[in-house]
Amino acid sequence: MPGARQLTLPGEPVQGEPVNVTPASVAEAATQHDALRGQAAPPYTSSRRALGQYFTPDVIVEFVYDALEAVRPELVRPAIIDPACGDGAFLGTAIERSVTTPERIWGIEKDAAIAAAWDESGLLARLDGRLVLGDGLDSTALPSHMREGQFDLVVGNPPFARVSCSDVPGGERFLTWRRFAAGRTRGRRRGRPVKVPLEALFLERFAELAAPGGTAAIVLPDGVLANRRLAFLRQWLLTGFTVHAIVAFPRGVFSKTGTTAKTNVIIFSKQRPDPGRCSLLADVDGREPVLQAARRVAQSLRGLQVAQA
Ligand SMILES: C[S@@+](CC[C@H](N)C(=O)[O-])C[C@H]1O[C@@H](n2cnc3c(N)ncnc32)[C@H](O)[C@@H]1O
């Protein structure tokens, strides 16, 4: 990956190292960081809640790429996709940081009003034909040569919302869809529309889009890590993939964009887990500015990768 530094081992890999950031300092750092980059306010629409339109502060986007650089320093011109790309925060940053070349970057967005921002920001011109207005869960939304299993990096912050199973194109292929659909055909809920957590479907979709050995970084709410009804999904993730890191952010991170959801970034590769490997579990919660904390997490991750190489 261009821009990767010479790797040095900062010490023994640490699991669960606490990184201190207060919600106040997080919000402050996110604001300053966005102001520095001249980021315009995202074009929120009336479908905001239904489509989970809470955009990622640049500070988190930068962290995700720092962390991916640490996990996959060897990548050259990776193919990247954000299947719920909104105004394109992850895609624009991939161009700015020269993570790859623009012709290797793809994005999908469902809401035409949000997609209108691509034109204003110039992203549409740079990613000509590779920004798709469609459903990120729909395997036919992309051209056939760029579908499942083609992307070296799958990045993004998918919508956190509940959708009817009947609204998910090809939903039966997702384990989460099948579990939820099966659970509602019995008892009191019989006959009611079956609703499913969209973010859980997107976790599966990120894995589906990744190439064998490819890596995904996904922002998810706490529920995916803690909700008992999603235990099957955690088992699916932990037994089928290599989880490099789970970084928990405090509530303040997304407050500027209108949600107090507690979020995490999960970074995993599409390869069977190696029992000897460690994962980095970091809780970003304390007094340090978020950018500094995030960089420190990425540094620990880099140490972990080198130690295991
Ligand atoms: C949480 S926002 C994040 C946007 C962007 N990835 C970011 O990090 O700033 C989720 C985006 O997904 C879009 N969305 C919702 N459902 C979708 C779907 N089924 N397919 C593609 N995009 C969808 C929403 O309109 C919204 O723009």
The ligand as an SDF file (V2000), in Angstrom:
LIG
                    3D

 27 29  0  0  0  0  0  0  0  0999 V2000
  -24.1230    5.4100    7.7430 C   0  0  0  0  0  0  0  0  0  0  0  0
  -24.2270    6.1450    6.1260 S   0  0  0  0  0  0  0  0  0  0  0  0
  -22.5170    6.0570    5.7420 C   0  0  0  0  0  0  0  0  0  0  0  0
  -22.1180    6.6260    4.4610 C   0  0  0  0  0  0  0  0  0  0  0  0
  -20.6320    6.5620    4.1480 C   0  0  0  0  0  0  0  0  0  0  0  0
  -20.2030    5.1800    3.9710 N   0  0  0  0  0  0  0  0  0  0  0  0
  -19.8220    7.1930    5.2690 C   0  0  0  0  0  0  0  0  0  0  0  0
  -19.1230    6.4560    5.9540 O   0  0  0  0  0  0  0  0  0  0  0  0
  -19.8960    8.4050    5.4830 O   0  0  0  0  0  0  0  0  0  0  0  0
  -24.9790    4.8250    5.2150 C   0  0  0  0  0  0  0  0  0  0  0  0
  -25.3170    5.1330    3.7920 C   0  0  0  0  0  0  0  0  0  0  0  0
  -25.8670    3.9590    3.2090 O   0  0  0  0  0  0  0  0  0  0  0  0
  -26.9570    4.3350    2.3720 C   0  0  0  0  0  0  0  0  0  0  0  0
  -27.8010    3.1340    2.2390 N   0  0  0  0  0  0  0  0  0  0  0  0
  -28.8380    2.7190    3.0080 C   0  0  0  0  0  0  0  0  0  0  0  0
  -29.2870    1.5290    2.5700 N   0  0  0  0  0  0  0  0  0  0  0  0
  -28.5150    1.1850    1.5140 C   0  0  0  0  0  0  0  0  0  0  0  0
  -28.4830    0.0870    0.6330 C   0  0  0  0  0  0  0  0  0  0  0  0
  -29.3200   -0.9570    0.7870 N   0  0  0  0  0  0  0  0  0  0  0  0
  -27.5630    0.0600   -0.3570 N   0  0  0  0  0  0  0  0  0  0  0  0
  -26.6740    1.0790   -0.5170 C   0  0  0  0  0  0  0  0  0  0  0  0
  -26.6640    2.1630    0.2740 N   0  0  0  0  0  0  0  0  0  0  0  0
  -27.5630    2.2170    1.2770 C   0  0  0  0  0  0  0  0  0  0  0  0
  -27.5980    5.5000    3.0800 C   0  0  0  0  0  0  0  0  0  0  0  0
  -28.3790    6.2890    2.1890 O   0  0  0  0  0  0  0  0  0  0  0  0
  -26.3460    6.2260    3.5970 C   0  0  0  0  0  0  0  0  0  0  0  0
  -25.8770    7.1410    2.6440 O   0  0  0  0  0  0  0  0  0  0  0  0
  1  2  1  0
  2  3  1  0
  2 10  1  0
  3  4  1  0
  4  5  1  0
  5  6  1  0
  5  7  1  0
  7  8  2  0
  7  9  1  0
 10 11  1  0
 11 12  1  0
 11 26  1  0
 12 13  1  0
 13 14  1  0
 13 24  1  0
 14 15  1  0
 14 23  1  0
 15 16  2  0
 16 17  1  0
 17 18  1  0
 17 23  2  0
 18 19  1  0
 18 20  2  0
 20 21  1  0
 21 22  2  0
 22 23  1  0
 24 25  1  0
 24 26  1  0
 26 27  1  0
M  CHG  2   2   1   9  -1
M  END
$$$$
